Amino acid sequence: MQECDTKLEAYLAMLPTRVIQVADQPDLQPAAVERQAKKPKKPKKPRGNAPALDLAGELKRISGVDLTSIDGIDVMTAQTILSELGTDLSAFPTENHFASWLGLTPSKDISGGKVIGRSRRTVQNRVATSLRMAASTLLNSKSYLGGRYRHLRKHLPNYAAAVKAMAHYLALLVYRMLTKGQAWVDRGAAKFEQRRAERELSSLKAKAFAQGFKLVPIAEA
């Protein structure tokens, strides 16, 4: 294993460093948030089959972004993504093309420009498998993505559908980071619940307005 790690380290050292301009790095999240200074984490000892070298640092140097900053994606998942795809995703015009290639979107039967049915797609893809595994680790996460995944588990028909939907979202984040150099900002599960409540309230107001009513807070009633 040590010999394998040594060869891997030598191979990674041969790959060029990718530099992305900070000015071109808008946050992945749609709303602006304040960045809070965090204490530097102590380097973790490799566990299981994880390489003994500084794999996280090398992957960040090669890709220009830190994919492990996305909650659920660990260094081995990041390695799988980069070893399978590289850093150039220009072959995919949009993030939706990328997710479709991974098999993380439903197959649509279209006739006359209308969707007449949907079917399950069976795509064997190591990146998709890794993203599904990453999605499943978010169940107890207190991050924004953890809140999103629990919401999907609650509202989608089964566990598999929730995992696929969450893996699809992770794929979009990976695409954005590798193509736009965006920095991940985790706003926490509480922020996700706040946004969900705001969307539900907005929907209720729209429905009430359509019926000629107006919602009034209890305190003002």
C-alpha positions in Angstrom: 0.0 0.0 0.0 2.9 2.4 0.8 4.5 1.6 -2.5 1.2 2.4 -4.3 0.9 5.7 -2.3 4.4 6.7 -3.4 3.6 6.0 -7.1 0.3 7.9 -6.7 2.1 10.9 -5.1 4.7 11.0 -7.9 1.9 10.8 -10.6 -0.1 13.6 -9.0 3.1 15.8 -8.7 3.3 15.6 -12.6 -0.1 17.1 -13.1 -0.2 20.9 -13.6 -1.5 23.4 -11.0 -4.8 24.9 -11.9 -5.2 28.6 -10.8 -8.7 30.2 -10.7 -9.0 34.0 -10.3 -10.7 34.8 -6.9 -12.6 37.7 -8.6 -14.4 35.0 -10.7 -15.6 33.0 -7.7 -19.2 34.0 -6.8 -20.7 31.9 -4.0 -22.6 28.8 -5.0 -25.5 29.8 -2.8 -27.9 32.3 -4.3 -28.0 34.6 -1.4 -24.9 36.5 -0.1 -23.7 35.5 3.3 -21.0 36.6 5.7 -18.0 34.3 5.9 -17.1 33.4 9.4 -13.5 32.7 10.4 -13.0 29.1 11.3 -10.3 27.5 13.3 -8.0 25.5 11.0 -8.8 21.8 11.3 -6.1 19.4 12.4 -5.0 17.0 9.6 -6.8 13.7 10.0 -4.9 10.4 10.0 -5.7 8.3 7.0 -8.3 5.6 7.7 -9.0 2.4 5.8 -7.7 2.5 2.3 -7.2 6.3 2.3 -3.7 7.2 0.9 -1.1 8.3 3.5 -0.1 11.3 1.3 -1.7 14.8 1.4 -4.3 13.8 -1.2 -6.7 16.6 -0.3 -4.0 19.2 -0.9 -2.9 17.7 -4.2 -6.5 17.4 -5.5 -7.1 21.1 -4.6 -3.9 22.1 -6.4 -4.8 20.2 -9.5 -8.4 21.2 -9.7 -8.1 24.8 -8.4 -11.0 24.2 -6.0 -11.6 22.2 -2.8 -14.4 19.8 -3.7 -14.3 18.4 -0.1 -15.8 21.8 1.0 -19.1 20.5 -0.2 -20.6 18.6 2.7 -20.8 14.9 2.1 -17.9 14.8 -0.4 -14.8 13.4 1.2 -11.3 13.2 -0.2 -11.9 9.7 -1.7 -15.1 10.9 -3.5 -13.2 13.9 -4.8 -10.4 11.6 -6.1 -13.0 9.5 -7.9 -14.5 12.5 -9.5 -11.2 14.0 -10.7 -9.7 10.6 -11.8 -12.8 9.8 -13.9 -13.5 13.3 -15.3 -10.4 15.4 -15.0 -10.8 19.1 -14.5 -12.1 20.1 -17.9 -15.9 19.7 -18.2 -16.2 21.7 -21.4 -17.7 18.6 -23.1 -20.9 19.3 -21.1 -22.5 22.5 -22.3 -24.5 22.9 -19.1 -24.8 21.4 -15.6 -28.0 19.7 -16.7 -26.1 17.9 -19.5 -23.6 16.8 -16.9 -26.2 15.4 -14.5 -27.9 13.7 -17.4 -24.7 12.0 -18.5 -24.2 10.7 -15.0 -27.7 9.1 -15.1 -29.0 11.3 -12.3 -32.0 12.6 -14.2 -35.2 10.8 -15.2 -35.6 9.6 -18.7 -38.4 11.5 -20.5 -40.6 10.1 -23.3 -41.5 13.1 -25.5 -44.1 13.1 -28.3 -45.1 16.3 -30.1 -43.0 18.4 -27.8 -44.9 17.1 -24.7 -43.6 14.8 -22.0 -45.9 11.7 -22.1 -44.0 9.5 -19.7 -41.0 9.0 -17.5 -38.9 5.9 -17.0 -35.9 4.9 -14.8 -32.4 5.1 -16.4 -29.8 2.5 -15.7 -26.4 4.1 -16.1 -23.2 2.5 -14.7 -21.0 5.4 -13.7 -18.4 5.5 -10.9 -18.9 9.2 -10.3 -22.6 8.8 -10.0 -22.2 5.9 -7.6 -19.8 8.0 -5.5 -22.2 11.0 -5.4 -25.0 8.7 -4.3 -22.9 7.4 -1.4 -22.0 11.0 -0.6 -25.7 12.0 -0.6 -26.6 9.1 1.8 -24.1 10.4 4.4 -26.0 13.7 4.8 -28.9 12.3 6.8 -27.6 13.6 10.2 -25.6 16.5 8.9 -26.4 19.9 10.4 -25.4 21.7 7.2 -27.6 23.3 4.5 -27.2 20.2 2.4 -28.2 18.0 5.3 -31.4 20.0 5.7 -32.1 19.7 2.0 -31.6 15.9 2.0 -33.9 15.4 5.0 -36.5 17.5 3.2 -36.2 15.2 0.1 -36.5 12.1 2.3 -39.7 13.4 3.7 -41.4 14.5 0.5 -40.2 11.9 -2.1 -41.8 8.5 -2.4 -38.8 6.4 -1.3 -35.2 6.4 0.0 -33.8 5.7 -3.5 -35.5 8.7 -5.0 -34.2 11.0 -2.3 -30.7 9.7 -2.7 -30.8 10.2 -6.4 -32.2 13.7 -6.1 -29.6 14.7 -3.6 -26.8 13.1 -5.7 -28.2 15.2 -8.7 -27.8 18.4 -6.7 -24.3 17.4 -5.6 -23.4 16.9 -9.3 -24.6 20.4 -10.1 -22.4 21.8 -7.3 -19.4 19.9 -8.6 -20.0 21.1 -12.1 -20.2 24.7 -10.9 -17.1 24.5 -8.9 -15.0 22.9 -11.6 -16.3 25.3 -14.4 -16.7 28.6 -12.6 -14.3 28.2 -9.6 -17.1 29.0 -7.2 -16.4 28.7 -3.5 -18.8 26.7 -1.4 -20.5 28.5 1.5 -22.4 26.3 4.0 -25.3 28.2 5.5 -26.4 25.5 7.8 -29.7 23.4 8.1 -31.4 26.3 9.9 -31.0 28.5 6.8 -32.5 25.8 4.6 -35.5 25.5 6.8 -35.9 29.3 6.8 -35.8 29.5 3.0 -38.3 26.6 2.8 -40.7 28.4 5.2 -40.4 31.6 3.2 -41.2 29.7 -0.1 -44.3 28.1 1.5 -45.5 31.5 2.8 -45.0 33.1 -0.6 -47.0 30.3 -2.2 -49.8 30.7 0.3 -49.9 34.4 -0.3 -50.1 33.9 -4.0 -53.0 31.3 -3.7 -54.9 33.6 -1.3 -54.4 36.6 -3.7 -55.7 34.6 -6.6 -58.9 33.9 -4.6 -59.3 37.6 -3.7 -58.0 37.2 -0.1 -55.0 38.6 1.8 -53.0 36.8 4.4 -52.7 38.7 7.7 -50.3 37.7 10.6 -52.1 36.6 13.7 -50.5 39.5 15.7 -52.2 42.0 13.3 -55.6 40.2 13.1 
